């Protein structure tokens, strides 16, 4: 498998330093992604940042990063990508942020657990097979804009408290705490989709988020209020190639959190922060192209090609294992329940949003033909999630996996006997991780994912998330059992 090695394109480096000069940049901020999908960073003064950084790299302690190195092998190198940068919109001192790749300082090889490197390898593997030369990805990440959040956990107590002036539970509240009256107009549970102001009170903050994203190079198609109460929001980015889109998801999260903070609000990408209302998903649209031509358009079901149907077959066959990566938190499975638009049933259909894979039918243009996998949520690491989905789709194409018959009925209206015939997504993170343990050979093809990545992911999730949740009493257990 080709790897990203050697000196970067000199013209790209020259262009970057011209941008630094033209914008009077004082600070260079270096970003990289940990295994769980969170940006980490450190900064240099402009005088200390030289072209040598693109060849020699800059050192950091890998043992302090989640899912990375052990203490006795902690030294790692960051290699800035001269084509992945943006001018910081949130700092008072002129700053440029550069996304980096990671190398081992001894071997000078790319680091196997660098999720951005995994995404690069997935793209290169696709091209090496001759199937396609581009995988386009368009995620629809949802999130909540809240006014306050409090949470704590100790030996003898545990609680969380979320609040939103827009929350329907505040309909009876006497004002909002700052001396103003309660003016009503709050979206009811499951009725937040598309009403205008004053029910939708977040138009300006969403617009600021969208425009800030465009300011740093992320193209935005649309933004709107989502179904849930309490400020659930969706901002849709224009599709892009797999690696670039994963970079853009990181920018997306960074921008919306900081715009909210600057306005005295807070954003969460937790899949299910509010009981009894819709959770936040991240439906992922995907299509393959070759020589500038779309490969998913054809004469089969829903105007799909055989390749597209086989791609769907791969996604559905490996979906239980994929969920360990695309739905990677214990909270993810609070969303994956019937009745809240979450696709727990592993089937495909045109238009039907209750199917795990949907084929959007808005347009007859071959360039618009794509598949939409509706299970993922925005808590995932986008580099790993998009790469895993592509690898499952490739496995479906290579092995001509039949996705079965489409299900063009409301799955939730099926009888229990009929429903038993439809496979379902895992009901917990622990179950999804067990599926990943058994079914990950498709991820190892082309050395895209490696065994150490899969083992580290499963071990971390079990030890740091699944087991700690199992050990702690839940607040609702006191309502159920205190008087036993």
Residue pairs with C-beta under 8 A, 6 or more apart in sequence:
1 121
1 124
1 125
1 128
1 446
1 447
1 448
2 124
2 128
3 109
3 110
3 117
3 121
4 101
4 110
4 117
4 120
5 108
5 109
5 110
7 54
7 55
8 54
8 81
8 82
9 82
9 83
12 82
12 83
13 51
13 54
13 82
15 82
16 82
16 85
16 98
17 51
19 25
19 85
19 87
19 96
20 28
20 46
20 49
20 96
23 87
23 94
23 96
24 94
25 46
25 87
25 94
25 95
25 96
26 45
26 46
26 93
26 94
26 95
27 43
27 44
27 45
27 46
27 91
27 93
27 94
27 95
27 96
28 43
28 44
28 45
28 46
28 49
28 95
28 96
28 98
29 41
29 42
29 43
29 88
29 95
29 96
29 97
29 98
30 41
30 42
30 43
30 44
30 58
30 78
30 80
30 97
30 98
30 100
31 39
31 40
31 41
31 97
31 98
31 99
31 100
31 250
32 39
32 40
32 41
32 78
32 99
32 100
32 101
32 102
32 114
32 116
33 39
33 40
33 114
33 115
33 116
33 250
33 381
33 383
34 40
34 65
34 66
34 67
34 68
35 65
35 66
35 67
35 68
35 113
35 115
35 381
35 384
35 453
35 456
35 457
35 460
36 66
36 67
36 328
36 381
36 460
37 115
37 250
37 379
37 380
37 381
37 382
37 383
37 384
38 66
39 250
39 254
40 65
41 97
42 60
43 95
44 58
53 79
53 80
54 79
54 80
54 82
56 77
57 77
57 78
57 79
57 103
57 105
58 77
58 78
58 80
59 75
59 76
59 77
59 78
59 105
60 76
60 77
60 78
61 74
61 75
61 76
62 68
62 69
62 73
62 74
62 75
62 76
62 102
63 69
63 70
63 71
63 73
63 74
64 74
66 460
67 113
67 456
67 457
67 460
68 76
68 113
69 76
75 105
76 102
76 103
76 104
76 105
76 111
77 102
77 103
77 104
77 105
77 108
78 100
78 101
78 102
79 100
79 101
79 102
79 103
80 98
80 99
80 100
81 98
81 99
81 100
81 101
82 98
84 98
84 99
84 247
85 96
85 97
85 98
85 99
86 96
86 97
86 216
86 217
86 251
87 94
87 95
87 96
87 97
87 215
87 216
88 94
88 95
88 96
88 97
89 212
89 215
89 216
89 255
89 258
90 258
90 262
99 116
99 247
99 250
101 110
101 114
101 116
101 117
101 120
102 110
102 111
102 114
102 116
102 117
103 109
103 110
103 111
104 110
104 111
110 117
111 117
112 450
112 452
112 453
113 452
113 453
113 456
115 381
115 383
115 384
115 387
116 243
116 246
116 247
116 383
118 383
118 384
118 387
118 448
118 449
118 453
119 242
119 243
119 246
119 383
119 384
119 386
119 387
120 243
121 387
121 446
121 447
121 448
122 135
122 242
122 386
122 387
122 390
122 391
122 448
123 135
123 241
123 242
123 243
123 390
124 446
125 391
125 394
125 445
125 446
125 448
126 132
126 133
126 135
126 288
126 390
126 394
127 133
128 446
129 394
129 398
131 288
131 290
131 307
131 394
131 397
132 288
132 289
132 290
132 295
133 289
133 290
133 291
134 241
134 288
134 289
134 290
135 241
135 242
135 286
135 287
135 288
135 289
135 386
135 390
136 239
136 240
136 241
136 242
136 245
136 286
136 287
136 288
136 289
136 370
137 239
137 240
137 241
137 242
137 245
137 246
137 284
137 285
137 286
137 386
138 236
138 237
138 238
138 239
138 240
138 245
138 284
138 285
138 286
138 370
139 237
139 245
139 249
139 282
139 283
139 284
139 285
139 376
139 378
139 382
139 386
140 234
140 236
140 281
140 282
140 283
140 284
140 285
141 234
141 235
141 249
141 252
141 253
141 269
141 280
141 282
141 378
142 226
142 232
142 233
142 234
142 280
142 281
142 282
142 378
143 232
143 233
143 234
143 256
143 267
143 268
143 269
143 280
143 378
144 164
144 228
144 230
144 231
144 232
144 233
144 267
144 268
144 270
144 273
144 274
144 280
145 164
145 202
145 205
145 231
145 232
145 233
145 260
145 265
145 266
145 267
146 162
146 163
146 164
146 230
146 231
146 265
146 266
146 267
146 268
147 163
147 164
147 165
147 264
147 265
147 266
148 161
148 162
148 163
148 266
149 160
149 161
149 162
149 163
149 266
149 268
150 159
150 160
150 161
151 159
151 160
151 161
152 158
152 159
153 472
158 472
158 473
158 474
158 475
159 475
162 230
162 273
162 274
163 170
164 170
164 229
164 230
164 231
165 176
165 186
165 201
166 186
166 187
166 201
166 202
166 229
166 230
166 231
167 186
167 229
167 230
167 231
168 186
168 187
168 188
168 189
168 229
168 230
169 229
170 176
170 182
170 186
171 182
171 184
171 186
173 182
174 182
175 181
175 182
176 182
183 198
185 198
185 199
185 201
186 199
186 229
187 195
187 199
187 200
187 225
187 229
188 229
189 228
189 229
189 276
189 277
190 227
190 228
190 229
190 277
190 278
190 340
191 227
191 229
192 199
192 200
192 225
192 226
192 227
192 228
192 229
192 232
193 224
193 225
193 226
193 227
194 200
194 224
194 225
195 225
197 203
200 225
201 231
202 225
202 231
202 233
205 259
205 260
205 263
205 265
206 223
206 224
206 225
206 233
206 235
207 223
208 259
208 263
209 223
209 235
209 255
209 256
209 259
209 260
210 220
210 223
210 235
212 255
212 259
213 220
213 235
213 237
213 251
213 252
213 255
214 220
216 251
216 255
217 251
218 237
218 248
218 251
218 252
218 255
219 237
219 238
219 240
220 235
220 236
220 237
220 238
221 236
221 237
221 238
222 235
222 236
223 233
223 234
223 235
223 236
224 233
224 234
225 231
225 232
225 233
226 232
226 233
226 234
226 278
226 280
227 277
227 278
227 341
228 274
228 277
228 278
228 279
228 280
229 274
229 277
230 274
230 277
231 265
232 277
232 278
232 280
233 256
235 252
235 256
237 245
237 248
237 249
237 252
239 245
239 285
239 287
240 248
242 386
242 387
242 390
243 383
245 382
245 386
246 382
246 383
246 386
249 378
249 382
250 382
253 269
253 378
256 267
257 266
257 267
260 266
260 267
269 280
269 377
269 378
269 379
270 280
270 329
270 331
270 379
271 279
271 280
271 281
271 327
271 329
271 331
271 332
271 334
271 335
271 377
271 378
271 379
272 279
272 280
272 331
272 332
272 334
272 335
273 279
273 280
273 331
277 340
278 340
278 341
279 334
279 335
279 340
279 342
279 377
280 335
280 377
280 378
281 335
281 341
281 342
281 374
281 375
281 376
281 377
281 378
282 376
282 377
282 378
282 380
283 358
283 372
283 373
283 374
283 376
284 326
284 372
284 373
284 376
284 385
284 386
284 389
285 360
285 370
285 371
285 372
286 311
286 370
286 371
286 372
286 373
286 389
286 390
286 393
287 294
287 295
287 296
287 369
287 370
287 371
288 294
288 295
288 296
288 307
288 311
288 393
289 295
294 366
294 367
294 369
295 305
295 307
295 308
296 304
296 305
296 307
296 308
296 311
296 369
296 370
296 371
297 303
297 304
297 305
297 308
297 366
297 367
297 369
298 304
298 305
298 306
298 307
298 308
299 305
300 306
300 308
300 309
301 309
301 350
301 359
301 406
302 350
302 359
302 361
302 406
303 364
303 369
304 312
304 359
304 369
304 371
307 397
308 369
308 371
309 402
309 403
310 396
310 397
310 399
310 400
310 401
310 402
310 403
311 371
311 393
311 394
311 396
311 397
312 348
312 357
312 371
312 393
312 396
312 403
313 396
313 400
313 401
313 402
313 403
313 404
314 392
314 393
314 394
314 395
314 396
314 397
314 399
314 401
314 442
315 322
315 357
315 371
315 373
315 389
315 392
315 393
315 396
316 346
316 347
316 348
316 356
316 357
316 403
316 404
316 423
317 392
317 395
317 396
317 401
318 392
318 395
318 439
318 442
319 346
319 356
319 375
319 392
319 425
320 346
320 425
320 426
320 431
320 432
320 435
320 439
321 432
321 435
321 436
321 438
321 439
321 440
322 375
322 388
322 389
322 392
323 332
323 336
323 375
323 425
323 426
323 432
323 435
324 426
324 429
324 432
324 433
324 435
324 436
324 457
324 458
324 461
325 380
325 381
325 384
325 385
325 388
325 436
325 457
326 373
326 375
326 376
326 377
326 380
326 385
326 388
326 389
327 333
327 335
327 336
327 375
327 376
327 377
327 379
327 380
327 425
327 429
327 432
328 379
328 380
328 381
328 429
328 461
329 377
329 379
329 429
329 465
330 428
330 429
330 465
330 466
330 469
331 379
332 377
332 379
332 429
333 426
333 427
333 428
333 429
333 432
335 342
335 377
336 342
336 344
336 375
336 425
336 426
336 427
337 344
338 344
338 412
339 412
341 353
341 354
342 374
342 375
343 353
343 354
343 355
343 356
343 374
343 375
343 425
344 356
344 424
344 425
345 354
345 355
345 356
345 407
345 411
345 419
345 422
345 423
345 424
345 425
346 356
346 422
346 423
346 424
346 425
347 355
347 356
347 357
347 404
347 406
347 407
347 411
347 422
347 423
348 355
348 356
348 357
348 358
348 359
348 371
348 403
348 406
348 407
349 355
349 357
349 358
349 359
349 406
349 407
349 408
350 358
350 359
350 361
350 406
350 408
351 358
351 359
351 360
351 361
351 408
352 358
352 407
352 408
352 409
352 410
352 411
353 374
354 410
354 411
354 412
355 374
355 406
355 407
355 411
356 373
356 374
356 375
356 425
357 371
357 372
357 373
357 374
357 403
358 371
358 372
358 374
359 369
359 370
359 371
359 372
360 368
360 370
360 372
362 368
373 389
375 425
376 385
376 389
384 457
387 448
387 449
388 443
388 449
391 442
391 443
391 445
391 448
391 449
392 442
394 442
394 445
395 401
395 442
395 445
396 403
407 422
411 419
411 422
414 422
426 432
426 435
429 461
429 465
429 466
430 462
430 466
433 458
433 461
433 462
433 466
436 454
436 457
436 458
437 458
440 449
440 454
443 449
443 454
444 450
444 451
444 454
